[in-house]
């Protein structure tokens, strides 16, 4: 299996930075790099639960969640 390539910095949110990733087929993804924190782990849990709920019911207007 080939390696993905980390591309440009896309931005930063409450949980950490977002980087562009390209796979071997040159398909592009956004990867959220979640900051390791001991503060408010329950807030991070809410965010992860929300992302998984969105992934369970995909919609053409909402970004697809590939993996957590
Ligand atoms: N799929 C994407 N394509 C391009 N840029 C993106 C993508 N996802 C995130 N970004 C960039 O990264 C930034 C941070 O995104 P992220 O989803 O982590 O936080 P947010 O939802 O914008 O803010 P917060 O986490 O504070 O609510 C965005 O504002 C945007 O600039």
PDB file of the backbone (N, CA, C, O) and the ligand in Angstrom, with CONECT records:
HET    LIG  A 101      31
ATOM      1  N   UNK A   1       0.841  -1.187   0.000  1.00  0.00           N
ATOM      2  CA  UNK A   1       0.000   0.000   0.000  1.00  0.00           C
ATOM      3  C   UNK A   1       0.887   1.252   0.000  1.00  0.00           C
ATOM      4  O   UNK A   1       1.856   1.309   0.757  1.00  0.00           O
ATOM      5  N   UNK A   2       0.579   2.245  -0.826  1.00  0.00           N
ATOM      6  CA  UNK A   2       1.397   3.451  -0.913  1.00  0.00           C
ATOM      7  C   UNK A   2       1.126   4.429   0.215  1.00  0.00           C
ATOM      8  O   UNK A   2       0.175   4.299   0.987  1.00  0.00           O
ATOM      9  N   UNK A   3       2.005   5.406   0.270  1.00  0.00           N
ATOM     10  CA  UNK A   3       1.865   6.408   1.323  1.00  0.00           C
ATOM     11  C   UNK A   3       1.124   7.621   0.795  1.00  0.00           C
ATOM     12  O   UNK A   3       1.230   7.965  -0.383  1.00  0.00           O
ATOM     13  N   UNK A   4       0.378   8.263   1.672  1.00  0.00           N
ATOM     14  CA  UNK A   4      -0.253   9.525   1.318  1.00  0.00           C
ATOM     15  C   UNK A   4       0.773  10.647   1.465  1.00  0.00           C
ATOM     16  O   UNK A   4       1.764  10.509   2.181  1.00  0.00           O
ATOM     17  N   UNK A   5       0.517  11.759   0.776  1.00  0.00           N
ATOM     18  CA  UNK A   5       1.425  12.908   0.840  1.00  0.00           C
ATOM     19  C   UNK A   5       0.735  14.063   1.546  1.00  0.00           C
ATOM     20  O   UNK A   5      -0.414  14.386   1.246  1.00  0.00           O
ATOM     21  N   UNK A   6       1.434  14.679   2.474  1.00  0.00           N
ATOM     22  CA  UNK A   6       0.886  15.845   3.168  1.00  0.00           C
ATOM     23  C   UNK A   6       1.158  17.078   2.322  1.00  0.00           C
ATOM     24  O   UNK A   6       2.301  17.358   1.962  1.00  0.00           O
ATOM     25  N   UNK A   7       0.100  17.810   2.009  1.00  0.00           N
ATOM     26  CA  UNK A   7       0.226  19.015   1.176  1.00  0.00           C
ATOM     27  C   UNK A   7       0.144  20.284   2.006  1.00  0.00           C
ATOM     28  O   UNK A   7       0.729  20.385   3.085  1.00  0.00           O
ATOM     29  N   UNK A   8      -0.598  21.254   1.475  1.00  0.00           N
ATOM     30  CA  UNK A   8      -0.590  22.576   2.104  1.00  0.00           C
ATOM     31  C   UNK A   8      -1.460  22.651   3.361  1.00  0.00           C
ATOM     32  O   UNK A   8      -2.381  21.860   3.567  1.00  0.00           O
ATOM     33  N   UNK A   9      -1.126  23.624   4.174  1.00  0.00           N
ATOM     34  CA  UNK A   9      -1.906  23.951   5.373  1.00  0.00           C
ATOM     35  C   UNK A   9      -3.210  24.591   4.915  1.00  0.00           C
ATOM     36  O   UNK A   9      -3.184  25.556   4.151  1.00  0.00           O
ATOM     37  N   UNK A  10      -4.357  24.071   5.367  1.00  0.00           N
ATOM     38  CA  UNK A  10      -5.650  24.616   4.930  1.00  0.00           C
ATOM     39  C   UNK A  10      -6.265  25.568   5.944  1.00  0.00           C
ATOM     40  O   UNK A  10      -6.982  26.498   5.578  1.00  0.00           O
ATOM     41  N   UNK A  11      -5.982  25.333   7.217  1.00  0.00           N
ATOM     42  CA  UNK A  11      -6.563  26.239   8.214  1.00  0.00           C
ATOM     43  C   UNK A  11      -6.479  25.637   9.595  1.00  0.00           C
ATOM     44  O   UNK A  11      -5.865  24.592   9.810  1.00  0.00           O
ATOM     45  N   UNK A  12      -7.114  26.327  10.529  1.00  0.00           N
ATOM     46  CA  UNK A  12      -7.052  25.896  11.924  1.00  0.00           C
ATOM     47  C   UNK A  12      -8.419  26.090  12.552  1.00  0.00           C
ATOM     48  O   UNK A  12      -9.062  27.123  12.362  1.00  0.00           O
ATOM     49  N   UNK A  13      -8.862  25.081  13.305  1.00  0.00           N
ATOM     50  CA  UNK A  13     -10.123  25.178  14.033  1.00  0.00           C
ATOM     51  C   UNK A  13      -9.879  25.005  15.512  1.00  0.00           C
ATOM     52  O   UNK A  13      -8.741  25.022  15.981  1.00  0.00           O
ATOM     53  N   UNK A  14     -10.954  24.842  16.228  1.00  0.00           N
ATOM     54  CA  UNK A  14     -10.870  24.747  17.686  1.00  0.00           C
ATOM     55  C   UNK A  14     -10.043  23.532  18.138  1.00  0.00           C
ATOM     56  O   UNK A  14      -9.409  23.574  19.192  1.00  0.00           O
ATOM     57  N   UNK A  15     -10.049  22.456  17.347  1.00  0.00           N
ATOM     58  CA  UNK A  15      -9.404  21.218  17.786  1.00  0.00           C
ATOM     59  C   UNK A  15      -8.026  21.004  17.184  1.00  0.00           C
ATOM     60  O   UNK A  15      -7.356  20.031  17.530  1.00  0.00           O
ATOM     61  N   UNK A  16      -7.584  21.879  16.297  1.00  0.00           N
ATOM     62  CA  UNK A  16      -6.251  21.726  15.716  1.00  0.00           C
ATOM     63  C   UNK A  16      -6.230  22.146  14.260  1.00  0.00           C
ATOM     64  O   UNK A  16      -7.197  22.707  13.743  1.00  0.00           O
ATOM     65  N   UNK A  17      -5.086  21.858  13.593  1.00  0.00           N
ATOM     66  CA  UNK A  17      -4.943  22.332  12.214  1.00  0.00           C
ATOM     67  C   UNK A  17      -5.457  21.307  11.200  1.00  0.00           C
ATOM     68  O   UNK A  17      -5.613  20.121  11.492  1.00  0.00           O
ATOM     69  N   UNK A  18      -5.711  21.823   9.997  1.00  0.00           N
ATOM     70  CA  UNK A  18      -6.222  20.994   8.902  1.00  0.00           C
ATOM     71  C   UNK A  18      -5.212  21.067   7.757  1.00  0.00           C
ATOM     72  O   UNK A  18      -4.834  22.153   7.318  1.00  0.00           O
ATOM     73  N   UNK A  19      -4.779  19.893   7.278  1.00  0.00           N
ATOM     74  CA  UNK A  19      -3.803  19.821   6.190  1.00  0.00           C
ATOM     75  C   UNK A  19      -4.424  19.119   4.980  1.00  0.00           C
ATOM     76  O   UNK A  19      -5.287  18.253   5.126  1.00  0.00           O
ATOM     77  N   UNK A  20      -3.972  19.507   3.784  1.00  0.00           N
ATOM     78  CA  UNK A  20      -4.397  18.805   2.566  1.00  0.00           C
ATOM     79  C   UNK A  20      -3.566  17.523   2.444  1.00  0.00           C
ATOM     80  O   UNK A  20      -2.354  17.533   2.659  1.00  0.00           O
ATOM     81  N   UNK A  21      -4.230  16.432   2.099  1.00  0.00           N
ATOM     82  CA  UNK A  21      -3.559  15.138   1.910  1.00  0.00           C
ATOM     83  C   UNK A  21      -3.882  14.623   0.501  1.00  0.00           C
ATOM     84  O   UNK A  21      -5.029  14.703   0.061  1.00  0.00           O
ATOM     85  N   UNK A  22      -2.885  14.102  -0.197  1.00  0.00           N
ATOM     86  CA  UNK A  22      -3.109  13.463  -1.513  1.00  0.00           C
ATOM     87  C   UNK A  22      -2.754  11.998  -1.398  1.00  0.00           C
ATOM     88  O   UNK A  22      -1.731  11.637  -0.816  1.00  0.00           O
ATOM     89  N   UNK A  23      -3.621  11.142  -1.967  1.00  0.00           N
ATOM     90  CA  UNK A  23      -3.284   9.717  -1.963  1.00  0.00           C
ATOM     91  C   UNK A  23      -2.530   9.356  -3.250  1.00  0.00           C
ATOM     92  O   UNK A  23      -2.211  10.231  -4.055  1.00  0.00           O
ATOM     93  N   UNK A  24      -2.251   8.074  -3.435  1.00  0.00           N
ATOM     94  CA  UNK A  24      -1.472   7.616  -4.590  1.00  0.00           C
ATOM     95  C   UNK A  24      -2.174   7.905  -5.917  1.00  0.00           C
ATOM     96  O   UNK A  24      -1.518   8.022  -6.952  1.00  0.00           O
ATOM     97  N   UNK A  25      -3.535   8.024  -5.891  1.00  0.00           N
ATOM     98  CA  UNK A  25      -4.289   8.340  -7.118  1.00  0.00           C
ATOM     99  C   UNK A  25      -4.431   9.850  -7.296  1.00  0.00           C
ATOM    100  O   UNK A  25      -5.160  10.311  -8.175  1.00  0.00           O
ATOM    101  N   UNK A  26      -3.736  10.610  -6.464  1.00  0.00           N
ATOM    102  CA  UNK A  26      -3.796  12.076  -6.450  1.00  0.00           C
ATOM    103  C   UNK A  26      -5.170  12.603  -6.071  1.00  0.00           C
ATOM    104  O   UNK A  26      -5.526  13.730  -6.415  1.00  0.00           O
ATOM    105  N   UNK A  27      -5.947  11.783  -5.358  1.00  0.00           N
ATOM    106  CA  UNK A  27      -7.217  12.270  -4.799  1.00  0.00           C
ATOM    107  C   UNK A  27      -6.878  13.071  -3.547  1.00  0.00           C
ATOM    108  O   UNK A  27      -5.988  12.704  -2.779  1.00  0.00           O
ATOM    109  N   UNK A  28      -7.611  14.182  -3.353  1.00  0.00           N
ATOM    110  CA  UNK A  28      -7.299  15.105  -2.250  1.00  0.00           C
ATOM    111  C   UNK A  28      -8.282  14.935  -1.093  1.00  0.00           C
ATOM    112  O   UNK A  28      -9.476  14.711  -1.289  1.00  0.00           O
ATOM    113  N   UNK A  29      -7.748  15.049   0.094  1.00  0.00           N
ATOM    114  CA  UNK A  29      -8.537  14.968   1.327  1.00  0.00           C
ATOM    115  C   UNK A  29      -8.081  16.076   2.267  1.00  0.00           C
ATOM    116  O   UNK A  29      -6.987  16.624   2.135  1.00  0.00           O
ATOM    117  N   UNK A  30      -8.956  16.386   3.222  1.00  0.00           N
ATOM    118  CA  UNK A  30      -8.542  17.293   4.302  1.00  0.00           C
ATOM    119  C   UNK A  30      -8.396  16.446   5.556  1.00  0.00           C
ATOM    120  O   UNK A  30      -9.301  15.692   5.913  1.00  0.00           O
ATOM    121  N   UNK A  31      -7.252  16.572   6.224  1.00  0.00           N
ATOM    122  CA  UNK A  31      -7.013  15.814   7.457  1.00  0.00           C
ATOM    123  C   UNK A  31      -6.995  16.776   8.636  1.00  0.00           C
ATOM    124  O   UNK A  31      -6.216  17.729   8.658  1.00  0.00           O
ATOM    125  N   UNK A  32      -7.856  16.521   9.612  1.00  0.00           N
ATOM    126  CA  UNK A  32      -7.850  17.311  10.847  1.00  0.00           C
ATOM    127  C   UNK A  32      -6.880  16.659  11.807  1.00  0.00           C
ATOM    128  O   UNK A  32      -7.041  15.487  12.147  1.00  0.00           O
ATOM    129  N   UNK A  33      -5.883  17.393  12.245  1.00  0.00           N
ATOM    130  CA  UNK A  33      -4.913  16.889  13.220  1.00  0.00           C
ATOM    131  C   UNK A  33      -5.391  17.357  14.589  1.00  0.00           C
ATOM    132  O   UNK A  33      -5.195  18.510  14.971  1.00  0.00           O
ATOM    133  N   UNK A  34      -6.022  16.438  15.321  1.00  0.00           N
ATOM    134  CA  UNK A  34      -6.610  16.810  16.613  1.00  0.00           C
ATOM    135  C   UNK A  34      -5.504  16.997  17.651  1.00  0.00           C
ATOM    136  O   UNK A  34      -4.670  16.116  17.862  1.00  0.00           O
ATOM    137  N   UNK A  35      -5.519  18.166  18.293  1.00  0.00           N
ATOM    138  CA  UNK A  35      -4.522  18.475  19.335  1.00  0.00           C
ATOM    139  C   UNK A  35      -4.713  17.558  20.535  1.00  0.00           C
ATOM    140  O   UNK A  35      -5.837  17.367  20.999  1.00  0.00           O
ATOM    141  N   UNK A  36      -3.627  16.993  21.038  1.00  0.00           N
ATOM    142  CA  UNK A  36      -3.710  16.210  22.276  1.00  0.00           C
ATOM    143  C   UNK A  36      -3.943  17.188  23.419  1.00  0.00           C
ATOM    144  O   UNK A  36      -3.163  18.122  23.605  1.00  0.00           O
ATOM    145  N   UNK A  37      -4.996  16.983  24.174  1.00  0.00           N
ATOM    146  CA  UNK A  37      -5.276  17.889  25.280  1.00  0.00           C
ATOM    147  C   UNK A  37      -5.932  17.142  26.428  1.00  0.00           C
ATOM    148  O   UNK A  37      -6.721  16.219  26.229  1.00  0.00           O
ATOM    149  N   UNK A  38      -5.584  17.567  27.632  1.00  0.00           N
ATOM    150  CA  UNK A  38      -6.258  16.982  28.795  1.00  0.00           C
ATOM    151  C   UNK A  38      -7.434  17.855  29.203  1.00  0.00           C
ATOM    152  O   UNK A  38      -8.235  17.469  30.054  1.00  0.00           O
ATOM    153  N   UNK A  39      -7.537  19.037  28.591  1.00  0.00           N
ATOM    154  CA  UNK A  39      -8.623  19.951  28.933  1.00  0.00           C
ATOM    155  C   UNK A  39      -9.885  19.563  28.176  1.00  0.00           C
ATOM    156  O   UNK A  39      -9.833  19.264  26.983  1.00  0.00           O
ATOM    157  N   UNK A  40     -10.971  19.570  28.841  1.00  0.00           N
ATOM    158  CA  UNK A  40     -12.293  19.384  28.230  1.00  0.00           C
ATOM    159  C   UNK A  40     -12.361  18.203  27.272  1.00  0.00           C
ATOM    160  O   UNK A  40     -12.793  18.381  26.133  1.00  0.00           O
ATOM    161  N   UNK A  41     -11.950  16.998  27.686  1.00  0.00           N
ATOM    162  CA  UNK A  41     -12.043  15.852  26.763  1.00  0.00           C
ATOM    163  C   UNK A  41     -13.479  15.586  26.342  1.00  0.00           C
ATOM    164  O   UNK A  41     -13.717  15.009  25.281  1.00  0.00           O
ATOM    165  N   UNK A  42     -14.451  16.005  27.173  1.00  0.00           N
ATOM    166  CA  UNK A  42     -15.863  15.774  26.816  1.00  0.00           C
ATOM    167  C   UNK A  42     -16.264  16.587  25.588  1.00  0.00           C
ATOM    168  O   UNK A  42     -17.136  16.169  24.827  1.00  0.00           O
ATOM    169  N   UNK A  43     -15.627  17.755  25.388  1.00  0.00           N
ATOM    170  CA  UNK A  43     -15.945  18.574  24.211  1.00  0.00           C
ATOM    171  C   UNK A  43     -15.434  17.871  22.946  1.00  0.00           C
ATOM    172  O   UNK A  43     -16.113  17.856  21.919  1.00  0.00           O
ATOM    173  N   UNK A  44     -14.230  17.290  23.033  1.00  0.00           N
ATOM    174  CA  UNK A  44     -13.680  16.538  21.903  1.00  0.00           C
ATOM    175  C   UNK A  44     -14.560  15.328  21.599  1.00  0.00           C
ATOM    176  O   UNK A  44     -14.774  14.992  20.434  1.00  0.00           O
ATOM    177  N   UNK A  45     -15.071  14.673  22.640  1.00  0.00           N
ATOM    178  CA  UNK A  45     -15.953  13.508  22.444  1.00  0.00           C
ATOM    179  C   UNK A  45     -17.216  13.931  21.691  1.00  0.00           C
ATOM    180  O   UNK A  45     -17.674  13.219  20.798  1.00  0.00           O
ATOM    181  N   UNK A  46     -17.779  15.091  22.052  1.00  0.00           N
ATOM    182  CA  UNK A  46     -18.979  15.586  21.370  1.00  0.00           C
ATOM    183  C   UNK A  46     -18.672  15.814  19.890  1.00  0.00           C
ATOM    184  O   UNK A  46     -19.477  15.454  19.031  1.00  0.00           O
ATOM    185  N   UNK A  47     -17.500  16.415  19.579  1.00  0.00           N
ATOM    186  CA  UNK A  47     -17.105  16.679  18.186  1.00  0.00           C
ATOM    187  C   UNK A  47     -16.956  15.355  17.418  1.00  0.00           C
ATOM    188  O   UNK A  47     -17.460  15.229  16.303  1.00  0.00           O
ATOM    189  N   UNK A  48     -16.271  14.378  18.008  1.00  0.00           N
ATOM    190  CA  UNK A  48     -16.070  13.090  17.330  1.00  0.00           C
ATOM    191  C   UNK A  48     -17.398  12.369  17.119  1.00  0.00           C
ATOM    192  O   UNK A  48     -17.625  11.781  16.061  1.00  0.00           O
ATOM    193  N   UNK A  49     -18.289  12.413  18.136  1.00  0.00           N
ATOM    194  CA  UNK A  49     -19.611  11.790  17.997  1.00  0.00           C
ATOM    195  C   UNK A  49     -20.387  12.448  16.859  1.00  0.00           C
ATOM    196  O   UNK A  49     -21.049  11.772  16.071  1.00  0.00           O
ATOM    197  N   UNK A  50     -20.295  13.786  16.784  1.00  0.00           N
ATOM    198  CA  UNK A  50     -21.016  14.510  15.731  1.00  0.00           C
ATOM    199  C   UNK A  50     -20.481  14.113  14.354  1.00  0.00           C
ATOM    200  O   UNK A  50     -21.262  13.901  13.426  1.00  0.00           O
ATOM    201  N   UNK A  51     -19.136  14.010  14.213  1.00  0.00           N
ATOM    202  CA  UNK A  51     -18.557  13.629  12.916  1.00  0.00           C
ATOM    203  C   UNK A  51     -19.006  12.222  12.517  1.00  0.00           C
ATOM    204  O   UNK A  51     -19.281  11.957  11.347  1.00  0.00           O
ATOM    205  N   UNK A  52     -19.078  11.317  13.510  1.00  0.00           N
ATOM    206  CA  UNK A  52     -19.501   9.947  13.202  1.00  0.00           C
ATOM    207  C   UNK A  52     -20.983   9.896  12.825  1.00  0.00           C
ATOM    208  O   UNK A  52     -21.374   9.109  11.964  1.00  0.00           O
ATOM    209  N   UNK A  53     -21.812  10.734  13.468  1.00  0.00           N
ATOM    210  CA  UNK A  53     -23.250  10.783  13.109  1.00  0.00           C
ATOM    211  C   UNK A  53     -23.417  11.290  11.683  1.00  0.00           C
ATOM    212  O   UNK A  53     -24.230  10.766  10.921  1.00  0.00           O
ATOM    213  N   UNK A  54     -22.639  12.320  11.325  1.00  0.00           N
ATOM    214  CA  UNK A  54     -22.717  12.871   9.962  1.00  0.00           C
ATOM    215  C   UNK A  54     -22.286  11.806   8.959  1.00  0.00           C
ATOM    216  O   UNK A  54     -22.904  11.661   7.904  1.00  0.00           O
ATOM    217  N   UNK A  55     -21.229  11.061   9.282  1.00  0.00           N
ATOM    218  CA  UNK A  55     -20.723  10.022   8.377  1.00  0.00           C
ATOM    219  C   UNK A  55     -21.746   8.910   8.176  1.00  0.00           C
ATOM    220  O   UNK A  55     -21.784   8.277   7.121  1.00  0.00           O
ATOM    221  N   UNK A  56     -22.580   8.675   9.196  1.00  0.00           N
ATOM    222  CA  UNK A  56     -23.562   7.592   9.113  1.00  0.00           C
ATOM    223  C   UNK A  56     -24.714   7.942   8.165  1.00  0.00           C
ATOM    224  O   UNK A  56     -25.435   7.052   7.712  1.00  0.00           O
ATOM    225  N   UNK A  57     -24.889   9.223   7.866  1.00  0.00           N
ATOM    226  CA  UNK A  57     -25.995   9.664   7.012  1.00  0.00           C
ATOM    227  C   UNK A  57     -25.445  10.671   5.995  1.00  0.00           C
ATOM    228  O   UNK A  57     -25.729  11.865   6.100  1.00  0.00           O
ATOM    229  N   UNK A  58     -24.655  10.202   5.004  1.00  0.00           N
ATOM    230  CA  UNK A  58     -23.964  11.122   4.087  1.00  0.00           C
ATOM    231  C   UNK A  58     -24.932  11.964   3.251  1.00  0.00           C
ATOM    232  O   UNK A  58     -26.045  11.536   2.945  1.00  0.00           O
ATOM    233  N   UNK A  59     -24.492  13.148   2.894  1.00  0.00           N
ATOM    234  CA  UNK A  59     -25.299  14.068   2.086  1.00  0.00           C
ATOM    235  C   UNK A  59     -24.358  14.739   1.096  1.00  0.00           C
ATOM    236  O   UNK A  59     -23.203  15.011   1.423  1.00  0.00           O
ATOM    237  N   UNK A  60     -24.852  15.012  -0.130  1.00  0.00           N
ATOM    238  CA  UNK A  60     -23.989  15.568  -1.174  1.00  0.00           C
ATOM    239  C   UNK A  60     -23.429  16.950  -0.812  1.00  0.00           C
ATOM    240  O   UNK A  60     -22.390  17.352  -1.334  1.00  0.00           O
ATOM    241  N   UNK A  61     -24.107  17.668   0.068  1.00  0.00           N
ATOM    242  CA  UNK A  61     -23.653  19.020   0.425  1.00  0.00           C
ATOM    243  C   UNK A  61     -22.770  19.038   1.665  1.00  0.00           C
ATOM    244  O   UNK A  61     -22.314  20.101   2.086  1.00  0.00           O
ATOM    245  N   UNK A  62     -22.525  17.877   2.251  1.00  0.00           N
ATOM    246  CA  UNK A  62     -21.707  17.811   3.468  1.00  0.00           C
ATOM    247  C   UNK A  62     -20.474  16.958   3.180  1.00  0.00           C
ATOM    248  O   UNK A  62     -20.564  15.880   2.592  1.00  0.00           O
ATOM    249  N   UNK A  63     -19.308  17.478   3.615  1.00  0.00           N
ATOM    250  CA  UNK A  63     -18.063  16.726   3.402  1.00  0.00           C
ATOM    251  C   UNK A  63     -18.172  15.332   3.992  1.00  0.00           C
ATOM    252  O   UNK A  63     -18.747  15.133   5.062  1.00  0.00           O
ATOM    253  N   UNK A  64     -17.607  14.374   3.274  1.00  0.00           N
ATOM    254  CA  UNK A  64     -17.638  12.983   3.718  1.00  0.00           C
ATOM    255  C   UNK A  64     -16.532  12.729   4.739  1.00  0.00           C
ATOM    256  O   UNK A  64     -15.402  13.189   4.577  1.00  0.00           O
ATOM    257  N   UNK A  65     -16.873  11.998   5.781  1.00  0.00           N
ATOM    258  CA  UNK A  65     -15.857  11.596   6.766  1.00  0.00           C
ATOM    259  C   UNK A  65     -15.257  10.269   6.309  1.00  0.00           C
ATOM    260  O   UNK A  65     -15.982   9.288   6.141  1.00  0.00           O
ATOM    261  N   UNK A  66     -13.935  10.231   6.105  1.00  0.00           N
ATOM    262  CA  UNK A  66     -13.288   9.015   5.608  1.00  0.00           C
ATOM    263  C   UNK A  66     -12.903   8.106   6.774  1.00  0.00           C
ATOM    264  O   UNK A  66     -13.139   6.899   6.721  1.00  0.00           O
ATOM    265  N   UNK A  67     -12.319   8.670   7.812  1.00  0.00           N
ATOM    266  CA  UNK A  67     -11.884   7.855   8.954  1.00  0.00           C
ATOM    267  C   UNK A  67     -11.641   8.751  10.154  1.00  0.00           C
ATOM    268  O   UNK A  67     -11.353   9.939  10.009  1.00  0.00           O
ATOM    269  N   UNK A  68     -11.761   8.166  11.353  1.00  0.00           N
ATOM    270  CA  UNK A  68     -11.428   8.884  12.591  1.00  0.00           C
ATOM    271  C   UNK A  68     -10.280   8.147  13.249  1.00  0.00           C
ATOM    272  O   UNK A  68      -9.813   8.556  14.312  1.00  0.00           O
TER     273      UNK A  68
HETATM  274  N1  LIG A 101     -12.340  20.086   3.513  1.00  0.00           N
HETATM  275  C1  LIG A 101     -11.677  21.242   3.639  1.00  0.00           C
HETATM  276  N2  LIG A 101     -11.212  21.870   2.539  1.00  0.00           N
HETATM  277  C2  LIG A 101     -10.512  23.034   2.649  1.00  0.00           C
HETATM  278  N3  LIG A 101     -10.259  23.665   3.805  1.00  0.00           N
HETATM  279  C3  LIG A 101     -10.727  23.096   4.926  1.00  0.00           C
HETATM  280  C4  LIG A 101     -11.458  21.863   4.911  1.00  0.00           C
HETATM  281  N4  LIG A 101     -11.797  21.546   6.188  1.00  0.00           N
HETATM  282  C5  LIG A 101     -11.301  22.539   6.945  1.00  0.00           C
HETATM  283  N5  LIG A 101     -10.659  23.467   6.204  1.00  0.00           N
HETATM  284  C6  LIG A 101      -9.975  24.686   6.688  1.00  0.00           C
HETATM  285  O1  LIG A 101      -9.523  24.455   8.024  1.00  0.00           O
HETATM  286  C7  LIG A 101     -10.162  25.363   8.926  1.00  0.00           C
HETATM  287  C8  LIG A 101     -10.460  24.649  10.233  1.00  0.00           C
HETATM  288  O2  LIG A 101     -11.453  23.669   9.991  1.00  0.00           O
HETATM  289  P1  LIG A 101     -12.137  22.885  11.181  1.00  0.00           P
HETATM  290  O3  LIG A 101     -13.208  22.060  10.590  1.00  0.00           O
HETATM  291  O4  LIG A 101     -11.089  22.228  12.017  1.00  0.00           O
HETATM  292  O5  LIG A 101     -12.693  24.012  12.114  1.00  0.00           O
HETATM  293  P2  LIG A 101     -13.965  24.948  11.953  1.00  0.00           P
HETATM  294  O6  LIG A 101     -15.180  24.091  11.943  1.00  0.00           O
HETATM  295  O7  LIG A 101     -13.733  25.879  10.796  1.00  0.00           O
HETATM  296  O8  LIG A 101     -13.880  25.797  13.281  1.00  0.00           O
HETATM  297  P3  LIG A 101     -14.110  25.332  14.790  1.00  0.00           P
HETATM  298  O9  LIG A 101     -13.403  24.026  15.012  1.00  0.00           O
HETATM  299  O10 LIG A 101     -13.481  26.434  15.574  1.00  0.00           O
HETATM  300  O11 LIG A 101     -15.591  25.222  14.951  1.00  0.00           O
HETATM  301  C9  LIG A 101     -11.398  25.836   8.193  1.00  0.00           C
HETATM  302  O12 LIG A 101     -11.797  27.096   8.639  1.00  0.00           O
HETATM  303  C10 LIG A 101     -10.911  25.871   6.749  1.00  0.00           C
HETATM  304  O13 LIG A 101     -10.147  27.039   6.524  1.00  0.00           O
CONECT  274  275
CONECT  275  274  276  280
CONECT  276  275  277
CONECT  277  276  278
CONECT  278  277  279
CONECT  279  278  280  283
CONECT  280  275  279  281
CONECT  281  280  282
CONECT  282  281  283
CONECT  283  279  282  284
CONECT  284  283  285  303
CONECT  285  284  286
CONECT  286  285  287  301
CONECT  287  286  288
CONECT  288  287  289
CONECT  289  288  290  291  292
CONECT  290  289
CONECT  291  289
CONECT  292  289  293
CONECT  293  292  294  295  296
CONECT  294  293
CONECT  295  293
CONECT  296  293  297
CONECT  297  296  298  299  300
CONECT  298  297
CONECT  299  297
CONECT  300  297
CONECT  301  286  302  303
CONECT  302  301
CONECT  303  284  301  304
CONECT  304  303
END
